[in-house]
Amino acid sequence: MTDFSEFNARYQSDLTDAEFETLAVRAGQVRTPECEHSEAIFPTSSYVFNSAAEAAARFSGDVEGNVYSRYTNPTVRTFEERLAALEAGEACAATASGMAAIYAVCMAHLKTGDHLISSRSVFGSTNVLFEKFLKKFGIEVSYVDLLDINDWKSALQENTKLFFLESPSNPVIEIADIPAIADLAHQNDVLLVVDNCFCTPAIQQPLKLGADLVVHSATKYIDGQGRCVGGAVVGSFELIEPVIGVLRSAGPTMSPFNAWVFTKGLETLSLRMKAHTENALALAQWLEQQPNVTKVNYCGLPSHPQYQLAQQQQSMFGGVLSFEVKGGREGAWKVVDATRMISITANLGDAKTTITHPATTTHGRLTDEERERAGISQGLLRIAVGLEGVADIQKDIAAGLNAL
Ligand SMILES: *Cc1c(COP(=O)(O)O)cnc(C)c1O
């Protein structure tokens, strides 16, 4: 294998104490002797060896180096090292999607007879994975109220192995007390897994708050411009190693092209999350003043029940909010249909603002009772605030709101 170490010595600055913004731009890059300034892409499925002996040594693992891109790829490794640095984790495993990340964590850290406790308000496909597939292999799953630590406590069983949560939750933006749930987990030899998709490490670093593993859908804010599907798991070497084992055998690893897009996404992550937050806060404050809006859910508003907690564990408030309008489903649909710029889609984490009616899309399969318990009324709309001028976003929403 070409040894680039001497060539790279010029750029081996010590990033141990580097700031987040520095790591986002510099961590993980390995330059080739071609002297490229931007990160190289290695779109190759396999790698060649200089001799039969070298092939044997690399296959056996005696000599480190690439063998096949389902196992390792230099572009993917750059993304993994950069994201690990940003999440303050020892190791990262990139995956084909956010769901592949969650799947790999479950396969690596659960077995038949184990018990998983999840917050009730998790992403729809996460719920399907737990209900339809984990249960098929004899893994028990319980759901609890994200905000109620006693609910987590009373759901504990002898065989509980994993806690899973998202914070802020979708679509009503509840904020979990991550340190408190982590303490409860560790008192009971349970691992805490946090889906950090809504915040990204630019806003919240769950490992520093006590979580054991962080999962990401890189598809959202890490890409930031809606181009690629991907995911990642971050944590200690010890906990990531079995996840890598699952990925290498089962195969849902990240493609080098996607890894390159996500690596470049990380470079602007901090700037983008600031701009998303600024726009979302301005929009939330404006929505609170609108006579046809009955409620606004955004953790950056002092009216939010976990406003203090959000300030403690997040450095910013993020780009996602939801609000209720007068007139129930009919009113909500009118607001959606009156928009001309905002994209009607359930996606989030994009430069383009999106709007969705959770009760009839992302949460349409829940029963009325389940929706009511989750706070998802027929009049609720979720906005993932993009990077357009906020006055234009307001204008687009005002069109429908003012006609109610
Ligand atoms: C989108 C999303 C996922 C799933 O990620 P994919 O990349 O679509 O597989 C998981 N969790 C959350 C919170 C998400 O928003």
The ligand as a MOL file (V3000), in Angstrom:
LIG
                    3D

  0  0  0     0  0            999 V3000
M  V30 BEGIN CTAB
M  V30 COUNTS 15 15 0 0 0
M  V30 BEGIN ATOM
M  V30 1 C -34.7950 10.3240 8.5530 0
M  V30 2 C -34.5940 9.8450 9.9260 0
M  V30 3 C -34.1230 8.5590 10.1880 0
M  V30 4 C -33.8590 7.5440 9.0980 0
M  V30 5 O -32.8170 7.9380 8.2710 0
M  V30 6 P -32.7120 7.4800 6.7280 0
M  V30 7 O -31.4380 8.1260 6.2990 0
M  V30 8 O -33.9250 7.9640 6.0340 0
M  V30 9 O -32.6220 5.9890 6.7330 0
M  V30 10 C -33.9160 8.1950 11.5040 0
M  V30 11 N -34.1810 9.0440 12.5120 0
M  V30 12 C -34.6360 10.2890 12.3000 0
M  V30 13 C -34.9050 11.1830 13.4540 0
M  V30 14 C -34.8660 10.7380 10.9980 0
M  V30 15 O -35.3490 11.9690 10.7930 0
M  V30 END ATOM
M  V30 BEGIN BOND
M  V30 1 1 1 2
M  V30 2 1 2 3
M  V30 3 2 2 14
M  V30 4 1 3 4
M  V30 5 2 3 10
M  V30 6 1 4 5
M  V30 7 1 5 6
M  V30 8 2 6 7
M  V30 9 1 6 8
M  V30 10 1 6 9
M  V30 11 1 10 11
M  V30 12 2 11 12
M  V30 13 1 12 13
M  V30 14 1 12 14
M  V30 15 1 14 15
M  V30 END BOND
M  V30 END CTAB
M  END
